[in-house]
Amino acid sequence: MTTDYHSHILPNIDDGSDSIKTSLKMIKMMKQQGIGIIVATPHFYMHREVSLDSYLVKRQNAYEKLMASDPAVKDIHIGAEVAIEKGISVLGELEKLCISGTRLILLEPPFTQYNSWIVEEIDEIANSRRLIPIIAHVHRYMGVYSKSDLKSLMSVDAVFQINAEAFEHFSTRRFVNKLISSGRDFVFGSDAHDLDDRKPNFDLIAKRSGSENIRRSDKVLMSAMADEERMFAF
């Protein structure tokens, strides 16, 4: 099934959906656009949260309220959009922020001046914590980081997440098409937040990138879930 790896559909937990009603309308739009699996990735900022446990409780409550609101709602995986901060790689039980049933973790680099510790944190998460980093909306850093800094970010051993919006403009479309043709692992997401200027727009990916690339994106989740099942089978 087609997977949207990045969305803010859980109600009243971050700057995404402001109500269950909005969430249900967003989900309906996603289904109409061919999405079978939605990954809910509410923001996680280590420095803002009282604790990881309190965040997990908020996330679970929002998820349960949404799932209970309509019996037709299903195939929603819980994850998080984890802000990369100094020390995030040593946060206890970081794996609880992974996409459910996998070791995939969506990481958001800061929209500030580039620093080498950003890549160091990603590398630690991959190597020491043995998680699989997904770099959120990597195309957005074209206008934030220098070319050399963006090249450094792109050098990490990670999956790169591409928003539908990347296909709207020539420069970002060229960037992500080059990424796709390079053979690197990538996944698609809407990064939907609401029903207005950040509404679900996955149909743009189908129109501009095509079904074969969507299948490549979908395989990342399927492979990660299969790997996790094999790990627990022994």
SVG drawing of the C-alpha trace seen along z (x, -y; Angstrom):
<svg xmlns="http://www.w3.org/2000/svg" viewBox="-17 -30 49 48">
<polyline fill="none" stroke="black" stroke-width="0.4" points="0.0,0.0 1.1,-3.5 2.7,-5.1 2.8,-8.8 5.8,-8.8 5.4,-12.3 2.1,-13.8 0.7,-15.8 -2.7,-14.3 -2.9,-13.6 -5.3,-16.1 -4.1,-18.8 -0.6,-17.7 1.5,-20.1 1.1,-22.7 -0.8,-20.1 -4.5,-19.1 -6.4,-21.3 -9.3,-18.8 -10.5,-15.3 -12.8,-16.7 -9.9,-18.2 -7.9,-15.0 -10.8,-12.9 -11.1,-15.3 -7.3,-15.1 -7.4,-11.3 -10.3,-11.3 -8.3,-13.5 -5.3,-11.2 -7.4,-8.1 -8.8,-9.9 -5.2,-10.5 -4.4,-6.8 -2.7,-6.6 -3.1,-3.3 -0.7,-3.8 -0.4,-7.1 2.6,-7.6 1.6,-10.2 4.8,-12.1 4.0,-14.8 6.9,-17.1 9.3,-16.1 11.6,-18.8 13.7,-17.4 14.3,-20.8 10.6,-21.6 9.3,-18.4 9.1,-17.7 10.2,-14.1 10.0,-11.6 7.5,-9.6 5.1,-12.6 5.4,-13.1 4.6,-9.5 1.5,-9.7 0.3,-12.8 0.9,-11.1 -0.8,-7.9 -3.9,-9.8 -4.2,-11.7 -3.9,-8.5 -6.5,-6.6 -9.0,-9.5 -8.6,-9.6 -8.9,-5.9 -12.0,-5.7 -13.7,-8.6 -14.4,-6.5 -14.2,-2.8 -13.2,-3.3 -9.9,-4.9 -7.1,-2.3 -3.6,-1.7 -2.1,-4.6 1.4,-4.0 2.8,-6.2 6.1,-7.9 7.6,-11.4 9.4,-14.2 12.4,-14.4 14.3,-17.7 18.0,-17.1 19.5,-18.8 22.8,-18.3 22.5,-15.2 19.5,-13.7 21.5,-10.7 21.9,-9.7 18.3,-10.3 17.1,-7.3 14.6,-5.0 15.0,-7.1 13.8,-4.0 10.2,-4.7 10.1,-7.6 10.6,-5.3 7.9,-4.5 5.9,-1.7 7.1,1.8 10.4,0.5 13.7,-1.1 13.1,-4.0 13.2,-7.4 12.3,-10.7 14.8,-13.4 14.5,-17.1 17.7,-19.1 17.6,-22.6 16.6,-25.5 19.6,-27.5 23.2,-27.8 24.8,-24.4 27.1,-22.8 29.1,-19.7 27.4,-18.3 24.2,-17.8 25.9,-15.1 27.6,-13.7 24.2,-13.3 22.8,-11.5 25.8,-9.2 25.5,-8.3 21.8,-7.5 22.7,-5.2 25.8,-3.6 25.5,-3.6 21.7,-3.3 21.4,-1.1 18.4,-3.0 17.7,-4.0 17.6,-7.8 15.2,-9.4 16.1,-13.0 12.9,-15.0 12.1,-17.1 15.8,-17.3 15.1,-19.6 14.1,-22.4 17.7,-22.9 18.7,-24.1 17.9,-27.6 19.2,-27.3 22.6,-25.5 25.5,-26.3 26.2,-23.9 29.1,-22.4 27.1,-22.0 24.2,-20.5 26.6,-18.0 27.8,-17.1 24.2,-16.5 23.6,-14.4 26.7,-12.2 25.1,-10.6 24.0,-7.0 20.3,-7.6 17.0,-7.5 16.0,-10.9 12.4,-12.0 10.9,-14.1 7.8,-16.3 5.3,-16.5 6.0,-20.3 9.5,-19.5 7.9,-18.8 6.3,-22.2 9.5,-24.2 12.2,-23.6 15.2,-23.8 13.8,-21.5 12.4,-19.1 15.8,-18.9 17.4,-18.3 15.1,-15.5 15.1,-13.8 18.9,-13.7 18.6,-12.1 16.1,-9.6 18.3,-8.7 21.4,-8.3 20.0,-5.1 19.9,-6.4 17.0,-5.3 14.2,-7.8 10.6,-8.0 7.7,-10.4 5.5,-12.3 2.9,-15.1 4.0,-16.8 0.3,-17.7 -0.7,-19.9 -4.2,-21.2 -6.8,-21.7 -5.6,-25.0 -2.1,-25.9 -0.6,-22.7 -3.3,-20.3 -2.6,-16.7 -1.1,-16.8 0.3,-13.4 -1.4,-13.3 1.3,-15.7 3.9,-13.0 2.0,-10.5 1.6,-13.1 5.2,-14.4 7.3,-11.4 5.3,-8.3 4.2,-4.9 7.6,-3.2 9.2,-5.8 6.2,-5.5 6.8,-1.7 10.5,-2.3 9.4,-4.6 6.8,-2.0 9.4,0.7 11.4,-1.1 8.6,-0.6 7.9,2.9 11.6,3.9 12.0,2.3 9.0,4.0 10.2,7.4 13.6,6.8 12.1,6.1 9.9,9.2 13.0,11.4 14.9,9.8 12.2,10.8 11.8,14.3 15.1,15.4"/>
</svg>
